[in-house]
Amino acid sequence: MASSNRSARHRAKLKAKLNRRKLRRHGLMKKKKAGGRMKVLGASKRASGLR
């Protein structure tokens, strides 16, 4: 069970990275500080619980 949980968390992290790259490409991520990251994490509540 623990391994599955870890994989899920890892997948969430990867997804966040992808989302961040997408936002940056479209120029929506002007704020490099907590702003952009918080926005991406806030988009999915599962990720928000992560960090």
N, CA, C and O atoms as a DFTB+ gen file, in Angstrom:
204 C
 N C O
     1  1       0.842      -1.204       0.000
     2  2       0.000       0.000       0.000
     3  2       0.884       1.265       0.000
     4  3       0.626       2.221      -0.732
     5  1       1.912       1.241       0.826
     6  2       2.768       2.428       0.910
     7  2       3.381       2.743      -0.450
     8  3       3.447       3.902      -0.857
     9  1       3.823       1.712      -1.140
    10  2       4.466       1.940      -2.443
    11  2       3.466       2.618      -3.395
    12  3       3.827       3.544      -4.121
    13  1       2.216       2.153      -3.385
    14  2       1.218       2.742      -4.286
    15  2       1.020       4.220      -3.934
    16  3       0.903       5.071      -4.815
    17  1       0.987       4.505      -2.641
    18  2       0.796       5.892      -2.213
    19  2       1.948       6.763      -2.707
    20  3       1.739       7.872      -3.198
    21  1       3.156       6.246      -2.571
    22  2       4.321       7.005      -2.993
    23  2       4.260       7.250      -4.499
    24  3       4.559       8.350      -4.965
    25  1       3.876       6.235      -5.253
    26  2       3.811       6.396      -6.712
    27  2       2.790       7.482      -7.059
    28  3       3.024       8.304      -7.945
    29  1       1.664       7.478      -6.354
    30  2       0.634       8.482      -6.630
    31  2       1.207       9.870      -6.367
    32  3       1.010      10.797      -7.153
    33  1       1.911       9.996      -5.259
    34  2       2.483      11.304      -4.912
    35  2       3.498      11.721      -5.981
    36  3       3.560      12.882      -6.385
    37  1       4.281      10.752      -6.422
    38  2       5.290      11.047      -7.443
    39  2       4.604      11.514      -8.725
    40  3       5.028      12.478      -9.363
    41  1       3.531      10.804      -9.086
    42  2       2.816      11.163     -10.313
    43  2       2.275      12.600     -10.195
    44  3       2.334      13.370     -11.153
    45  1       1.755      12.945      -9.024
    46  2       1.214      14.288      -8.814
    47  2       2.331      15.316      -9.025
    48  3       2.126      16.365      -9.637
    49  1       3.520      14.985      -8.501
    50  2       4.637      15.911      -8.645
    51  2       4.975      16.100     -10.110
    52  3       5.195      17.222     -10.565
    53  1       5.015      15.001     -10.847
    54  2       5.339      15.084     -12.282
    55  2       4.291      15.923     -13.009
    56  3       4.619      16.753     -13.856
    57  1       3.035      15.693     -12.665
    58  2       1.953      16.434     -13.318
    59  2       2.116      17.931     -13.037
    60  3       1.934      18.761     -13.928
    61  1       2.460      18.264     -11.795
    62  2       2.649      19.669     -11.431
    63  2       3.754      20.270     -12.288
    64  3       3.644      21.395     -12.774
    65  1       4.830      19.490     -12.463
    66  2       5.956      19.996     -13.262
    67  2       5.492      20.278     -14.690
    68  3       5.828      21.307     -15.275
    69  1       4.715      19.346     -15.238
    70  2       4.232      19.520     -16.611
    71  2       3.353      20.767     -16.701
    72  3       3.495      21.576     -17.618
    73  1       2.442      20.911     -15.734
    74  2       1.542      22.065     -15.746
    75  2       2.337      23.363     -15.681
    76  3       2.034      24.333     -16.376
    77  1       3.373      23.359     -14.818
    78  2       4.164      24.565     -14.670
    79  2       4.837      24.914     -15.998
    80  3       4.872      26.076     -16.402
    81  1       5.372      23.888     -16.671
    82  2       6.049      24.158     -17.940
    83  2       5.049      24.737     -18.947
    84  3       5.367      25.665     -19.691
    85  1       3.834      24.173     -18.956
    86  2       2.817      24.635     -19.897
    87  2       2.494      26.110     -19.618
    88  3       2.433      26.929     -20.535
    89  1       2.288      26.432     -18.320
    90  2       1.953      27.807     -17.960
    91  2       3.082      28.747     -18.394
    92  3       2.838      29.830     -18.926
    93  1       4.312      28.311     -18.156
    94  2       5.441      29.176     -18.484
    95  2       5.483      29.419     -19.988
    96  3       5.768      30.529     -20.436
    97  1       5.195      28.367     -20.770
    98  2       5.258      28.522     -22.224
    99  2       4.255      29.575     -22.683
   100  3       4.519      30.338     -23.613
   101  1       3.086      29.608     -22.008
   102  2       2.058      30.552     -22.429
   103  2       2.211      31.911     -21.741
   104  3       1.391      32.810     -21.927
   105  1       3.272      32.044     -20.946
   106  2       3.532      33.346     -20.342
   107  2       2.571      33.701     -19.223
   108  3       2.423      34.877     -18.889
   109  1       1.910      32.702     -18.631
   110  2       0.993      33.014     -17.529
   111  2       1.733      32.988     -16.199
   112  3       1.183      33.367     -15.165
   113  1       2.974      32.541     -16.230
   114  2       3.715      32.378     -14.974
   115  2       4.763      33.465     -14.845
   116  3       5.961      33.184     -14.862
   117  1       4.320      34.699     -14.718
   118  2       5.288      35.791     -14.595
   119  2       5.920      35.776     -13.205
   120  3       7.114      36.029     -13.045
   121  1       5.089      35.473     -12.202
   122  2       5.617      35.428     -10.829
   123  2       6.337      34.104     -10.627
   124  3       5.706      33.047     -10.643
   125  1       7.627      34.151     -10.440
   126  2       8.386      32.907     -10.279
   127  2       8.339      32.435      -8.827
   128  3       8.562      31.255      -8.553
   129  1       8.051      33.344      -7.897
   130  2       8.028      32.957      -6.479
   131  2       6.791      32.104      -6.192
   132  3       6.175      31.563      -7.111
   133  1       6.442      31.993      -4.942
   134  2       5.353      31.099      -4.521
   135  2       4.103      31.260      -5.382
   136  3       3.318      30.319      -5.501
   137  1       3.902      32.428      -5.983
   138  2       2.681      32.675      -6.752
   139  2       2.389      31.598      -7.779
   140  3       1.339      30.958      -7.737
   141  1       3.319      31.399      -8.701
   142  2       3.062      30.428      -9.763
   143  2       2.884      29.033      -9.221
   144  3       1.951      28.322      -9.594
   145  1       3.807      28.633      -8.317
   146  2       3.740      27.273      -7.797
   147  2       2.432      27.070      -7.038
   148  3       1.786      26.033      -7.190
   149  1       2.039      28.035      -6.233
   150  2       0.815      27.893      -5.455
   151  2      -0.377      27.747      -6.405
   152  3      -1.292      26.959      -6.164
   153  1      -0.342      28.523      -7.488
   154  2      -1.457      28.472      -8.423
   155  2      -1.575      27.072      -9.004
   156  3      -2.664      26.502      -9.067
   157  1      -0.431      26.520      -9.430
   158  2      -0.441      25.198     -10.047
   159  2      -0.912      24.153      -9.037
   160  3      -1.731      23.292      -9.357
   161  1      -0.377      24.241      -7.798
   162  2      -0.755      23.252      -6.797
   163  2      -2.230      23.416      -6.431
   164  3      -2.943      22.434      -6.225
   165  1      -2.676      24.672      -6.352
   166  2      -4.064      24.924      -5.969
   167  2      -5.038      24.380      -7.010
   168  3      -6.184      24.060      -6.694
   169  1      -4.572      24.280      -8.252
   170  2      -5.460      23.811      -9.319
   171  2      -6.030      22.441      -8.964
   172  3      -7.214      22.186      -9.186
   173  1      -5.194      21.557      -8.413
   174  2      -5.691      20.229      -8.039
   175  2      -5.590      20.092      -6.535
   176  3      -4.514      20.251      -5.959
   177  1      -6.710      19.796      -5.901
   178  2      -6.715      19.768      -4.427
   179  2      -5.821      18.650      -3.906
   180  3      -5.268      18.768      -2.813
   181  1      -5.669      17.567      -4.668
   182  2      -4.817      16.479      -4.203
   183  2      -3.391      16.969      -4.029
   184  3      -2.731      16.643      -3.042
   185  1      -2.916      17.751      -4.987
   186  2      -1.553      18.262      -4.914
   187  2      -1.434      19.239      -3.751
   188  3      -0.410      19.275      -3.068
   189  1      -2.490      20.041      -3.525
   190  2      -2.428      21.028      -2.448
   191  2      -2.213      20.308      -1.118
   192  3      -1.460      20.793      -0.273
   193  1      -2.849      19.179      -0.922
   194  2      -2.650      18.422       0.315
   195  2      -1.208      17.941       0.407
   196  3      -0.660      17.797       1.499
   197  1      -0.602      17.696      -0.743
   198  2       0.772      17.198      -0.788
   199  2       1.712      18.190      -0.120
   200  3       2.512      17.813       0.736
   201  1       1.617      19.468      -0.513
   202  2       2.556      20.457      -0.009
   203  2       1.778      21.651       0.529
   204  3       2.377      22.613       1.008
